[in-house]
Amino acid sequence: MTSAEEAFPSALDCWTAEDWHDYRRRVEDGEGSVSAMEAITRRRTRETKAGTGEQR
């Protein structure tokens, strides 16, 4: 396993009820589960960076 693969499951522990609701909605709408997880993770990363003022 790569470090990213090892970190991924633990990242789900930080998901909020809203994140899980968004995930279920996306999957019910036909989006693949991995794609939905990646999209939510990207959104959370963007929100975290925006909240800290970090820029790329």
Buried (B, 14 or more C-beta within 10 A) or exposed (E): EEEEEEEBEEBEEEBEEEBEEBBEEBBEEEBEEEEBBEBBBEEBEEEEEEEEEEEE
